[in-house]
Amino acid sequence: MKVTLAEHGGLAAAVDQGHRPRALDSDALPENTATELARLVAEAAVMPQESGTGRARDAMSYTITVEEGGRLTVLTQSDAAMSPAFATLLTWLEKHFAQ
């Protein structure tokens, strides 16, 4: 499974015309870490996507793209409207990329 995180917007959006997407391949992770990632992705994917009603100026939006077995799943949410499962996956990815 390949997971890509792209971030858009925020306070510096006019200066930084988009953050570079970061990606990871679960095949390169230890088995327990890959299993945890798969669980978090599955939980975030079954949660309903938040509606755009919680708009906020300068909020960040996040797109998590999951490629697995020829299928592509795209999850998009923002700081203004984010499900708990998406937030957990996002936090996990950000911690992993910070290492």
N, CA, C and O atoms as CSV, one atom per row, in Angstrom:
chain,resi,resn,atom,element,x,y,z
A,1,MET,N,N,0.854,-1.173,0.000
A,1,MET,CA,C,0.000,0.000,0.000
A,1,MET,C,C,0.896,1.230,0.000
A,1,MET,O,O,1.847,1.326,0.775
A,2,LYS,N,N,0.573,2.166,-0.882
A,2,LYS,CA,C,1.288,3.433,-0.918
A,2,LYS,C,C,0.339,4.520,-0.424
A,2,LYS,O,O,-0.800,4.621,-0.879
A,3,VAL,N,N,0.828,5.335,0.518
A,3,VAL,CA,C,0.019,6.410,1.098
A,3,VAL,C,C,0.739,7.729,0.861
A,3,VAL,O,O,1.920,7.872,1.177
A,4,THR,N,N,0.011,8.692,0.299
A,4,THR,CA,C,0.569,10.011,0.013
A,4,THR,C,C,-0.228,11.062,0.765
A,4,THR,O,O,-1.459,11.032,0.771
A,5,LEU,N,N,0.477,11.995,1.399
A,5,LEU,CA,C,-0.145,13.102,2.121
A,5,LEU,C,C,0.210,14.405,1.429
A,5,LEU,O,O,1.386,14.730,1.264
A,6,ALA,N,N,-0.811,15.151,1.024
A,6,ALA,CA,C,-0.610,16.485,0.439
A,6,ALA,C,C,-1.350,17.495,1.310
A,6,ALA,O,O,-2.469,17.249,1.758
A,7,GLU,N,N,-0.700,18.638,1.542
A,7,GLU,CA,C,-1.287,19.711,2.355
A,7,GLU,C,C,-1.462,20.938,1.475
A,7,GLU,O,O,-0.633,21.222,0.610
A,8,HIS,N,N,-2.557,21.666,1.710
A,8,HIS,CA,C,-2.858,22.844,0.915
A,8,HIS,C,C,-3.364,23.957,1.827
A,8,HIS,O,O,-4.028,23.695,2.830
A,9,GLY,N,N,-3.046,25.206,1.470
A,9,GLY,CA,C,-3.591,26.348,2.192
A,9,GLY,C,C,-2.776,26.746,3.390
A,9,GLY,O,O,-1.568,26.515,3.446
A,10,GLY,N,N,-3.446,27.346,4.350
A,10,GLY,CA,C,-2.785,27.820,5.561
A,10,GLY,C,C,-2.367,29.271,5.426
A,10,GLY,O,O,-2.576,29.892,4.384
A,11,LEU,N,N,-1.784,29.803,6.471
A,11,LEU,CA,C,-1.400,31.208,6.509
A,11,LEU,C,C,-0.370,31.591,5.455
A,11,LEU,O,O,-0.404,32.709,4.943
A,12,ALA,N,N,0.532,30.698,5.126
A,12,ALA,CA,C,1.602,31.012,4.182
A,12,ALA,C,C,1.266,30.590,2.757
A,12,ALA,O,O,2.170,30.485,1.928
A,13,ALA,N,N,0.016,30.351,2.452
A,13,ALA,CA,C,-0.361,29.843,1.131
A,13,ALA,C,C,0.080,30.775,0.005
A,13,ALA,O,O,0.452,30.304,-1.070
A,14,ALA,N,N,0.044,32.080,0.230
A,14,ALA,CA,C,0.439,33.020,-0.825
A,14,ALA,C,C,1.934,32.957,-1.095
A,14,ALA,O,O,2.372,33.197,-2.220
A,15,VAL,N,N,2.714,32.640,-0.082
A,15,VAL,CA,C,4.162,32.548,-0.233
A,15,VAL,C,C,4.573,31.162,-0.698
A,15,VAL,O,O,5.356,31.013,-1.635
A,16,ASP,N,N,4.039,30.162,-0.036
A,16,ASP,CA,C,4.365,28.769,-0.330
A,16,ASP,C,C,3.230,28.204,-1.169
A,16,ASP,O,O,2.194,27.822,-0.625
A,17,GLN,N,N,3.408,28.145,-2.473
A,17,GLN,CA,C,2.342,27.748,-3.389
A,17,GLN,C,C,2.032,26.251,-3.316
A,17,GLN,O,O,1.824,25.614,-4.349
A,18,GLY,N,N,2.001,25.713,-2.170
A,18,GLY,CA,C,1.669,24.308,-1.977
A,18,GLY,C,C,2.842,23.551,-1.391
A,18,GLY,O,O,3.995,23.766,-1.768
A,19,HIS,N,N,2.543,22.699,-0.500
A,19,HIS,CA,C,3.556,21.874,0.122
A,19,HIS,C,C,3.770,20.648,-0.757
A,19,HIS,O,O,2.833,20.171,-1.398
A,20,ARG,N,N,4.975,20.145,-0.791
A,20,ARG,CA,C,5.243,18.940,-1.573
A,20,ARG,C,C,4.592,17.741,-0.900
A,20,ARG,O,O,4.696,17.570,0.315
A,21,PRO,N,N,3.922,16.914,-1.691
A,21,PRO,CA,C,3.334,15.702,-1.115
A,21,PRO,C,C,4.429,14.780,-0.571
A,21,PRO,O,O,5.528,14.696,-1.120
A,22,ARG,N,N,4.102,14.106,0.502
A,22,ARG,CA,C,5.016,13.132,1.102
A,22,ARG,C,C,4.367,11.763,0.971
A,22,ARG,O,O,3.154,11.625,1.126
A,23,ALA,N,N,5.183,10.749,0.686
A,23,ALA,CA,C,4.632,9.414,0.448
A,23,ALA,C,C,5.412,8.363,1.212
A,23,ALA,O,O,6.584,8.541,1.545
A,24,LEU,N,N,4.723,7.262,1.477
A,24,LEU,CA,C,5.388,6.112,2.072
A,24,LEU,C,C,4.771,4.845,1.501
A,24,LEU,O,O,3.612,4.827,1.084
A,25,ASP,N,N,5.566,3.798,1.493
A,25,ASP,CA,C,5.133,2.494,1.008
A,25,ASP,C,C,5.114,1.555,2.211
A,25,ASP,O,O,6.132,1.383,2.881
A,26,SER,N,N,3.981,0.959,2.480
A,26,SER,CA,C,3.873,0.094,3.663
A,26,SER,C,C,4.793,-1.118,3.570
A,26,SER,O,O,5.127,-1.712,4.596
A,27,ASP,N,N,5.214,-1.501,2.356
A,27,ASP,CA,C,6.140,-2.622,2.210
A,27,ASP,C,C,7.506,-2.319,2.831
A,27,ASP,O,O,8.255,-3.235,3.171
A,28,ALA,N,N,7.826,-1.034,2.977
A,28,ALA,CA,C,9.113,-0.632,3.548
A,28,ALA,C,C,9.050,-0.468,5.069
A,28,ALA,O,O,10.055,-0.146,5.704
A,29,LEU,N,N,7.874,-0.690,5.649
A,29,LEU,CA,C,7.693,-0.517,7.093
A,29,LEU,C,C,7.779,-1.860,7.810
A,29,LEU,O,O,7.523,-2.905,7.212
A,30,PRO,N,N,8.140,-1.829,9.094
A,30,PRO,CA,C,8.056,-3.056,9.882
A,30,PRO,C,C,6.616,-3.570,9.876
A,30,PRO,O,O,5.677,-2.784,9.747
A,31,GLU,N,N,6.442,-4.868,10.013
A,31,GLU,CA,C,5.117,-5.477,9.889
A,31,GLU,C,C,4.081,-4.874,10.834
A,31,GLU,O,O,2.956,-4.599,10.417
A,32,ASN,N,N,4.444,-4.666,12.100
A,32,ASN,CA,C,3.472,-4.105,13.051
A,32,ASN,C,C,3.101,-2.665,12.697
A,32,ASN,O,O,1.960,-2.253,12.907
A,33,THR,N,N,4.039,-1.909,12.170
A,33,THR,CA,C,3.773,-0.524,11.763
A,33,THR,C,C,2.877,-0.501,10.526
A,33,THR,O,O,1.952,0.307,10.442
A,34,ALA,N,N,3.149,-1.381,9.571
A,34,ALA,CA,C,2.317,-1.470,8.362
A,34,ALA,C,C,0.893,-1.893,8.717
A,34,ALA,O,O,-0.067,-1.401,8.124
A,35,THR,N,N,0.756,-2.794,9.674
A,35,THR,CA,C,-0.569,-3.235,10.115
A,35,THR,C,C,-1.332,-2.084,10.767
A,35,THR,O,O,-2.526,-1.906,10.526
A,36,GLU,N,N,-0.636,-1.309,11.589
A,36,GLU,CA,C,-1.270,-0.152,12.228
A,36,GLU,C,C,-1.712,0.868,11.184
A,36,GLU,O,O,-2.813,1.410,11.279
A,37,LEU,N,N,-0.873,1.135,10.196
A,37,LEU,CA,C,-1.225,2.070,9.129
A,37,LEU,C,C,-2.458,1.579,8.370
A,37,LEU,O,O,-3.368,2.360,8.096
A,38,ALA,N,N,-2.491,0.305,8.035
A,38,ALA,CA,C,-3.643,-0.254,7.314
A,38,ALA,C,C,-4.922,-0.091,8.122
A,38,ALA,O,O,-5.975,0.222,7.567
A,39,ARG,N,N,-4.834,-0.303,9.437
A,39,ARG,CA,C,-6.009,-0.144,10.307
A,39,ARG,C,C,-6.488,1.302,10.314
A,39,ARG,O,O,-7.687,1.561,10.205
A,40,LEU,N,N,-5.550,2.249,10.443
A,40,LEU,CA,C,-5.911,3.667,10.473
A,40,LEU,C,C,-6.525,4.114,9.153
A,40,LEU,O,O,-7.490,4.879,9.143
A,41,VAL,N,N,-5.973,3.643,8.044
A,41,VAL,CA,C,-6.522,3.979,6.723
A,41,VAL,C,C,-7.939,3.430,6.599
A,41,VAL,O,O,-8.839,4.136,6.144
A,42,ALA,N,N,-8.144,2.186,6.996
A,42,ALA,CA,C,-9.472,1.575,6.903
A,42,ALA,C,C,-10.494,2.342,7.740
A,42,ALA,O,O,-11.623,2.554,7.297
A,43,GLU,N,N,-10.111,2.753,8.931
A,43,GLU,CA,C,-11.029,3.508,9.794
A,43,GLU,C,C,-11.363,4.870,9.193
A,43,GLU,O,O,-12.517,5.295,9.232
A,44,ALA,N,N,-10.370,5.554,8.640
A,44,ALA,CA,C,-10.606,6.874,8.041
A,44,ALA,C,C,-11.447,6.763,6.772
A,44,ALA,O,O,-12.247,7.650,6.473
A,45,ALA,N,N,-11.266,5.675,6.028
A,45,ALA,CA,C,-11.981,5.513,4.762
A,45,ALA,C,C,-13.466,5.244,4.949
A,45,ALA,O,O,-14.262,5.602,4.081
A,46,VAL,N,N,-13.861,4.627,6.049
A,46,VAL,CA,C,-15.274,4.324,6.252
A,46,VAL,C,C,-16.031,5.465,6.918
A,46,VAL,O,O,-17.261,5.460,6.952
A,47,MET,N,N,-15.307,6.433,7.442
A,47,MET,CA,C,-15.966,7.586,8.066
A,47,MET,C,C,-16.496,8.499,6.974
A,47,MET,O,O,-15.829,8.683,5.956
A,48,PRO,N,N,-17.677,9.076,7.157
A,48,PRO,CA,C,-18.184,10.010,6.151
A,48,PRO,C,C,-17.270,11.223,6.049
A,48,PRO,O,O,-16.752,11.712,7.053
A,49,GLN,N,N,-17.082,11.699,4.828
A,49,GLN,CA,C,-16.287,12.900,4.623
A,49,GLN,C,C,-17.057,14.077,5.203
A,49,GLN,O,O,-18.275,14.173,5.048
A,50,GLU,N,N,-16.340,14.967,5.868
A,50,GLU,CA,C,-16.977,16.137,6.471
A,50,GLU,C,C,-17.446,17.083,5.365
A,50,GLU,O,O,-16.799,17.210,4.325
A,51,SER,N,N,-18.563,17.732,5.602
A,51,SER,CA,C,-19.064,18.698,4.630
A,51,SER,C,C,-18.260,19.982,4.711
A,51,SER,O,O,-17.517,20.190,5.670
A,52,GLY,N,N,-18.398,20.827,3.734
A,52,GLY,CA,C,-17.664,22.085,3.686
A,52,GLY,C,C,-18.268,23.182,4.536
A,52,GLY,O,O,-17.893,24.344,4.375
A,53,THR,N,N,-19.185,22.867,5.431
A,53,THR,CA,C,-19.866,23.898,6.213
A,53,THR,C,C,-18.985,24.532,7.266
A,53,THR,O,O,-19.278,25.636,7.725
A,54,GLY,N,N,-17.914,23.864,7.663
A,54,GLY,CA,C,-17.050,24.403,8.699
A,54,GLY,C,C,-15.885,25.176,8.110
A,54,GLY,O,O,-14.730,24.882,8.420
A,55,ARG,N,N,-16.168,26.158,7.267
A,55,ARG,CA,C,-15.119,26.896,6.575
A,55,ARG,C,C,-14.418,27.853,7.527
A,55,ARG,O,O,-15.038,28.462,8.399
A,56,ALA,N,N,-13.129,27.967,7.336
A,56,ALA,CA,C,-12.337,28.875,8.159
A,56,ALA,C,C,-11.262,29.506,7.286
A,56,ALA,O,O,-10.609,28.828,6.491
A,57,ARG,N,N,-11.091,30.798,7.445
A,57,ARG,CA,C,-10.055,31.492,6.689
A,57,ARG,C,C,-8.688,30.920,7.078
A,57,ARG,O,O,-8.414,30.684,8.254
A,58,ASP,N,N,-7.850,30.706,6.083
A,58,ASP,CA,C,-6.480,30.229,6.276
A,58,ASP,C,C,-6.385,28.838,6.890
A,58,ASP,O,O,-5.354,28.486,7.463
A,59,ALA,N,N,-7.443,28.044,6.779
A,59,ALA,CA,C,-7.381,26.666,7.278
A,59,ALA,C,C,-6.587,25.812,6.296
A,59,ALA,O,O,-6.612,26.038,5.087
A,60,MET,N,N,-5.897,24.848,6.834
A,60,MET,CA,C,-5.185,23.880,6.009
A,60,MET,C,C,-6.175,22.816,5.556
A,60,MET,O,O,-7.106,22.470,6.283
A,61,SER,N,N,-5.967,22.302,4.347
A,61,SER,CA,C,-6.713,21.132,3.903
A,61,SER,C,C,-5.706,20.035,3.593
A,61,SER,O,O,-4.564,20.304,3.221
A,62,TYR,N,N,-6.146,18.812,3.750
A,62,TYR,CA,C,-5.262,17.656,3.628
A,62,TYR,C,C,-5.890,16.632,2.698
A,62,TYR,O,O,-7.086,16.350,2.777
A,63,THR,N,N,-5.071,16.083,1.820
A,63,THR,CA,C,-5.511,15.011,0.938
A,63,THR,C,C,-4.610,13.811,1.190
A,63,THR,O,O,-3.393,13.884,1.025
A,64,ILE,N,N,-5.222,12.719,1.586
A,64,ILE,CA,C,-4.503,11.467,1.787
A,64,ILE,C,C,-4.964,10.525,0.679
A,64,ILE,O,O,-6.143,10.182,0.583
A,65,THR,N,N,-4.007,10.116,-0.155
A,65,THR,CA,C,-4.297,9.217,-1.266
A,65,THR,C,C,-3.704,7.851,-0.946
A,65,THR,O,O,-2.537,7.734,-0.570
A,66,VAL,N,N,-4.525,6.829,-1.102
A,66,VAL,CA,C,-4.105,5.465,-0.795
A,66,VAL,C,C,-4.206,4.637,-2.070
A,66,VAL,O,O,-5.274,4.537,-2.674
A,67,GLU,N,N,-3.082,4.045,-2.473
A,67,GLU,CA,C,-3.038,3.161,-3.630
A,67,GLU,C,C,-2.789,1.752,-3.125
A,67,GLU,O,O,-1.782,1.482,-2.471
A,68,GLU,N,N,-3.726,0.850,-3.436
A,68,GLU,CA,C,-3.575,-0.529,-2.973
A,68,GLU,C,C,-4.322,-1.458,-3.912
A,68,GLU,O,O,-5.506,-1.271,-4.189
A,69,GLY,N,N,-3.606,-2.461,-4.394
A,69,GLY,CA,C,-4.229,-3.475,-5.237
A,69,GLY,C,C,-4.940,-2.908,-6.444
A,69,GLY,O,O,-6.003,-3.401,-6.820
A,70,GLY,N,N,-4.378,-1.884,-7.062
A,70,GLY,CA,C,-5.000,-1.282,-8.236
A,70,GLY,C,C,-6.136,-0.323,-7.926
A,70,GLY,O,O,-6.718,0.262,-8.840
A,71,ARG,N,N,-6.457,-0.153,-6.653
A,71,ARG,CA,C,-7.524,0.778,-6.258
A,71,ARG,C,C,-6.918,2.057,-5.718
A,71,ARG,O,O,-5.865,2.039,-5.079
A,72,LEU,N,N,-7.580,3.146,-5.974
A,72,LEU,CA,C,-7.150,4.459,-5.502
A,72,LEU,C,C,-8.258,5.030,-4.628
A,72,LEU,O,O,-9.402,5.158,-5.066
A,73,THR,N,N,-7.911,5.375,-3.381
A,73,THR,CA,C,-8.853,6.000,-2.456
A,73,THR,C,C,-8.303,7.361,-2.081
A,73,THR,O,O,-7.151,7.478,-1.663
A,74,VAL,N,N,-9.128,8.394,-2.229
A,74,VAL,CA,C,-8.702,9.755,-1.918
A,74,VAL,C,C,-9.574,10.283,-0.783
A,74,VAL,O,O,-10.799,10.334,-0.890
A,75,LEU,N,N,-8.915,10.673,0.305
A,75,LEU,CA,C,-9.590,11.239,1.476
A,75,LEU,C,C,-9.163,12.691,1.601
A,75,LEU,O,O,-7.968,12.983,1.628
A,76,THR,N,N,-10.121,13.606,1.675
A,76,THR,CA,C,-9.803,15.032,1.781
A,76,THR,C,C,-10.625,15.650,2.899
A,76,THR,O,O,-11.848,15.515,2.939
A,77,GLN,N,N,-9.927,16.337,3.815
A,77,GLN,CA,C,-10.601,17.060,4.888
A,77,GLN,C,C,-9.765,18.288,5.234
A,77,GLN,O,O,-8.664,18.467,4.713
A,78,SER,N,N,-10.292,19.127,6.111
A,78,SER,CA,C,-9.585,20.359,6.470
A,78,SER,C,C,-9.565,20.539,7.977
A,78,SER,O,O,-10.246,19.834,8.722
A,79,ASP,N,N,-8.752,21.519,8.408
A,79,ASP,CA,C,-8.703,21.849,9.834
A,79,ASP,C,C,-10.080,22.250,10.349
A,79,ASP,O,O,-10.391,22.025,11.519
A,80,ALA,N,N,-10.902,22.839,9.494
A,80,ALA,CA,C,-12.203,23.352,9.909
A,80,ALA,C,C,-13.246,22.251,10.057
A,80,ALA,O,O,-14.213,22.420,10.799
A,81,ALA,N,N,-13.070,21.132,9.371
A,81,ALA,CA,C,-14.042,20.037,9.425
A,81,ALA,C,C,-13.302,18.732,9.184
A,81,ALA,O,O,-13.010,18.372,8.044
A,82,MET,N,N,-12.999,18.021,10.277
A,82,MET,CA,C,-12.200,16.810,10.166
A,82,MET,C,C,-12.764,15.733,11.095
A,82,MET,O,O,-13.019,15.991,12.272
A,83,SER,N,N,-12.954,14.532,10.560
A,83,SER,CA,C,-13.442,13.432,11.398
A,83,SER,C,C,-12.332,12.988,12.346
A,83,SER,O,O,-11.152,13.164,12.043
A,84,PRO,N,N,-12.698,12.418,13.482
A,84,PRO,CA,C,-11.683,11.929,14.419
A,84,PRO,C,C,-10.764,10.864,13.791
A,84,PRO,O,O,-9.563,10.849,14.062
A,85,ALA,N,N,-11.318,9.984,12.964
A,85,ALA,CA,C,-10.502,8.934,12.336
A,85,ALA,C,C,-9.499,9.536,11.356
A,85,ALA,O,O,-8.356,9.084,11.287
A,86,PHE,N,N,-9.915,10.550,10.597
A,86,PHE,CA,C,-9.003,11.217,9.674
A,86,PHE,C,C,-7.912,11.928,10.461
A,86,PHE,O,O,-6.741,11.871,10.086
A,87,ALA,N,N,-8.281,12.595,11.545
A,87,ALA,CA,C,-7.304,13.307,12.378
A,87,ALA,C,C,-6.274,12.341,12.961
A,87,ALA,O,O,-5.090,12.670,13.031
A,88,THR,N,N,-6.706,11.172,13.372
A,88,THR,CA,C,-5.783,10.173,13.918
A,88,THR,C,C,-4.807,9.707,12.845
A,88,THR,O,O,-3.608,9.603,13.103
A,89,LEU,N,N,-5.306,9.424,11.645
A,89,LEU,CA,C,-4.442,9.015,10.530
A,89,LEU,C,C,-3.477,10.131,10.173
A,89,LEU,O,O,-2.290,9.876,9.965
A,90,LEU,N,N,-3.959,11.355,10.098
A,90,LEU,CA,C,-3.112,12.503,9.769
A,90,LEU,C,C,-1.989,12.666,10.788
A,90,LEU,O,O,-0.833,12.867,10.417
A,91,THR,N,N,-2.327,12.581,12.059
A,91,THR,CA,C,-1.322,12.700,13.119
A,91,THR,C,C,-0.281,11.593,12.998
A,91,THR,O,O,0.915,11.850,13.131
A,92,TRP,N,N,-0.724,10.367,12.747
A,92,TRP,CA,C,0.196,9.239,12.596
A,92,TRP,C,C,1.153,9.491,11.427
A,92,TRP,O,O,2.359,9.278,11.549
A,93,LEU,N,N,0.605,9.947,10.293
A,93,LEU,CA,C,1.456,10.211,9.120
A,93,LEU,C,C,2.448,11.338,9.409
A,93,LEU,O,O,3.628,11.221,9.079
A,94,GLU,N,N,1.987,12.412,10.014
A,94,GLU,CA,C,2.895,13.523,10.310
A,94,GLU,C,C,4.024,13.094,11.255
A,94,GLU,O,O,5.166,13.518,11.079
A,95,LYS,N,N,3.720,12.269,12.243
A,95,LYS,CA,C,4.766,11.760,13.142
A,95,LYS,C,C,5.743,10.875,12.382
A,95,LYS,O,O,6.953,10.955,12.594
A,96,HIS,N,N,5.219,10.031,11.497
A,96,HIS,CA,C,6.089,9.146,10.724
A,96,HIS,C,C,7.023,9.964,9.819
A,96,HIS,O,O,8.218,9.675,9.743
A,97,PHE,N,N,6.486,10.978,9.139
A,97,PHE,CA,C,7.308,11.781,8.234
A,97,PHE,C,C,8.317,12.635,8.984
A,97,PHE,O,O,9.348,13.002,8.419
A,98,ALA,N,N,8.047,12.962,10.245
A,98,ALA,CA,C,8.975,13.774,11.045
A,98,ALA,C,C,10.192,12.976,11.480
A,98,ALA,O,O,11.200,13.569,11.867
A,99,GLN,N,N,10.132,11.660,11.431
A,99,GLN,CA,C,11.245,10.826,11.877
A,99,GLN,C,C,12.378,10.816,10.872
A,99,GLN,O,O,13.395,10.160,11.096
